Amino acid sequence: MMKDYIDNQLVKLLYNETSVSKELALKQQMSDNADLYRSYREMRRIKDRLDHSLSKPSHSSVQYILDYSRKQQRQASI
């Protein structure tokens, strides 16, 4: 149960959703606990990968959207 609470706090820290006092407390805990710091680093790595993958649609997805838009414009002009 405590691990879930700490994990939730780390996620909030990753997304800048903690108060300054909570942020400082979590950072102090991480400096005292190598396992906690490793968990935070792993969460940050995963978040960074997700952020990167979500920000760049594939070329085929963009092409599909453009083709669909052109088709809709042609149908609207008929």
Secondary structure, 3 states (H helix, E strand, C coil): CHHHHHHHHHHHHHCCCCCHHHHHHHHHHHHHCHHHHHHHHHHHHHHHHHHHHHHCCCHHHHHHHHHHHHHHHHHHHC
